[in-house]
Amino acid sequence: MITRLDPADPQSAKRFILENTKPIVPPLVPEITLRLAEESLPIWQKTEDELGELNVPPPYWAFAWAGGQAVSRYLLDHSEICRGRAVLDIGAGSGISAIAAAMSGATSVLAADIDGLAIAASAINAEANGVAIETTDADLLGGEPPPESVIIVGDLFYERQLATRVIEYIDRAKERGCLIYIGDPRRSYFPENRFTPLAEYQVPVTRELEDYDIKRTTVWGA
């Protein structure tokens, strides 16, 4: 009998994550350990099986993507960016960037993701790394950014509609005095002419996810 998964139930989500992932250190950010999947297809299939649904979105939260690793590395190496400030991580996934911000001395960190499993994973990973963050599954892209905060965006330019909403949110954030840091390896809908490159990293990844062993990834400022 298949155990049913309810992403909206924190205990159900936590059980699923702990049963289907293992502690893994992202290559570019060895200071952080995350609960991640070793392969994409088995955990994707398990998600569908336990939800009793087909064609569910990929489990983005179960992997340390190149953009998230790069912006996390940048924040840890430049801890003055987050120190003493409120931080919002949009599309937090595994929570890697939120954790990096907390490690860098942020006064508060909010990890936002519309996937309940990502929210659960962020909480689990933050606790495992000894930092405190808050989480929300609200879709914040349609609202007003918190004024004068640090906004982190990692790997969110892979779909046209999502990319458009992210850009609009970034524009509003700039108007409200926010600092924006983006980690992205120039995915399909990334408008690099709108942002300033700050640093470039060669991020070890898996061919299963990226078709590369090393993904050249840039951290951008807006």
C-alpha positions in Angstrom: 0.0 0.0 0.0 1.4 3.4 -1.0 1.6 6.0 1.7 -0.2 9.1 0.6 1.7 12.4 0.5 0.1 15.7 1.5 2.5 18.5 0.8 0.3 20.9 2.8 0.8 18.7 5.9 4.2 19.5 7.4 4.6 16.0 9.0 3.6 14.3 5.8 6.0 16.4 3.8 8.8 15.9 6.3 8.4 12.1 6.2 8.5 12.1 2.4 11.6 14.2 2.3 13.5 12.2 4.9 12.5 8.9 3.3 13.5 9.9 -0.2 16.6 12.0 0.2 20.0 11.9 1.9 22.4 14.5 3.4 24.5 15.9 0.5 27.1 18.7 0.5 26.7 20.9 -2.6 30.1 21.1 -4.4 30.3 24.9 -4.5 29.0 25.5 -1.0 30.6 22.9 1.3 29.6 24.9 4.4 26.0 23.7 3.8 24.5 20.2 3.9 21.1 19.6 2.3 18.6 16.8 2.1 18.8 16.1 -1.7 17.9 13.3 -4.1 20.7 11.5 -5.9 18.6 11.0 -9.1 15.6 12.9 -10.5 13.4 10.3 -12.0 13.0 8.0 -9.0 11.9 10.8 -6.6 9.7 12.4 -9.3 8.0 9.0 -9.8 7.6 8.5 -6.1 6.1 12.0 -5.8 3.5 11.1 -8.4 2.8 7.7 -6.8 2.2 9.2 -3.3 0.1 12.1 -4.6 -1.9 9.7 -6.8 -1.5 12.2 -9.6 0.2 12.3 -13.0 2.3 15.1 -14.6 3.2 16.8 -11.4 5.9 19.5 -11.5 9.5 18.3 -11.2 10.8 18.2 -7.6 13.0 21.2 -8.0 13.5 21.4 -4.2 15.4 18.1 -4.3 18.4 19.4 -6.1 21.1 22.1 -5.6 20.8 23.9 -8.9 23.7 25.8 -10.4 22.2 29.3 -9.9 21.3 28.6 -6.2 24.8 27.3 -5.5 26.4 30.3 -7.2 24.4 33.0 -5.4 24.8 31.2 -2.1 28.6 31.1 -2.6 28.6 34.8 -3.4 26.6 35.7 -0.3 28.8 33.7 2.0 31.9 35.2 0.5 30.4 38.7 0.8 28.7 38.4 4.1 28.4 42.2 4.5 25.5 42.0 1.9 23.1 40.3 4.2 24.5 41.2 7.6 22.0 43.1 9.6 19.4 43.1 6.9 16.1 41.3 6.2 16.4 38.8 3.3 13.7 37.3 1.1 14.6 34.2 -1.0 12.1 33.9 -3.9 11.6 30.4 -5.2 13.7 29.0 -2.4 13.6 25.3 -3.4 15.9 23.4 -1.0 16.5 26.6 0.9 20.2 26.8 0.1 20.3 30.6 -0.5 18.1 31.3 2.5 20.5 29.3 4.6 23.5 31.1 3.2 21.9 34.4 4.0 21.2 33.4 7.6 24.8 32.2 8.0 25.9 35.6 6.7 24.2 37.4 9.6 20.8 38.4 8.2 18.5 39.7 10.9 15.6 37.7 9.3 15.3 35.4 6.4 12.0 34.4 4.6 12.2 31.5 2.2 9.2 31.6 -0.2 8.1 28.9 -2.5 4.7 27.8 -3.8 5.6 24.1 -3.5 4.8 22.8 0.0 7.6 20.2 -0.3 10.1 23.0 -0.9 8.9 24.8 2.2 9.3 21.6 4.2 12.7 21.0 2.7 13.9 24.5 3.5 12.8 24.2 7.1 14.5 20.8 7.5 17.7 22.0 5.9 17.8 25.2 7.9 17.5 23.3 11.2 20.1 20.8 10.1 22.5 23.7 9.4 21.8 25.4 12.7 20.1 28.5 11.4 16.7 30.0 11.8 14.5 31.0 8.8 10.9 31.6 8.2 9.0 30.0 5.4 5.9 30.8 3.3 4.1 29.0 0.5 2.4 32.2 -0.6 2.9 33.4 -4.2 4.7 36.7 -3.4 5.5 37.6 -7.0 2.1 39.4 -7.4 2.6 41.6 -4.3 4.8 44.3 -3.1 8.4 43.5 -2.1 9.5 44.2 1.5 11.2 47.7 1.4 15.0 48.0 1.7 15.5 44.3 2.0 17.8 41.8 0.1 16.0 39.8 -2.5 17.6 36.5 -3.7 16.5 34.9 -7.0 18.0 31.6 -8.0 17.2 29.7 -11.3 13.8 31.2 -11.9 14.2 32.0 -15.6 13.3 28.6 -17.1 9.7 29.4 -18.1 8.5 32.5 -20.1 5.6 33.4 -17.9 7.5 32.9 -14.6 10.4 34.9 -16.0 8.1 37.8 -16.9 6.6 37.9 -13.3 10.1 37.7 -11.8 11.3 40.6 -13.8 8.3 42.7 -12.9 8.8 41.8 -9.2 12.5 42.8 -9.4 11.6 46.2 -10.9 9.2 46.8 -8.1 11.8 45.7 -5.5 14.3 48.2 -7.0 11.8 51.0 -6.6 11.4 50.1 -2.9 15.2 50.3 -2.2 15.9 46.6 -2.3 19.2 45.0 -3.2 18.7 42.1 -5.7 21.1 39.2 -6.2 20.4 36.7 -9.0 22.1 33.3 -9.6 21.5 32.1 -13.1 23.4 30.2 -15.8 21.7 32.1 -18.6 18.6 29.9 -18.7 16.2 30.1 -21.6 14.3 33.3 -20.6 17.1 35.1 -18.7 17.4 38.8 -19.9 21.1 39.3 -19.1 21.1 42.8 -20.7 18.9 43.9 -17.8 21.4 42.9 -15.0 25.0 43.5 -14.1 27.3 40.5 -13.8 29.1 40.4 -10.4 30.9 37.1 -10.3 31.1 33.9 -12.4 31.5 30.3 -11.1 32.1 26.9 -12.6 29.5 24.9 -10.8 29.8 21.0 -10.6 26.4 19.6 -11.6 25.0 16.3 -12.9 24.5 15.5 -16.5 21.1 14.1 -15.7 19.9 17.6 -14.7 22.0 19.9 -16.9 23.6 17.9 -19.7 26.9 19.1 -18.3 29.4 18.1 -15.6 30.3 21.8 -15.0 27.8 24.6 -15.5 29.2 28.1 -16.0 27.0 30.3 -13.8 26.9 34.0 -13.1 25.7 36.0 -10.1 24.0 39.2 -11.2 22.9 42.4 -9.5 19.9 44.4 -10.4 
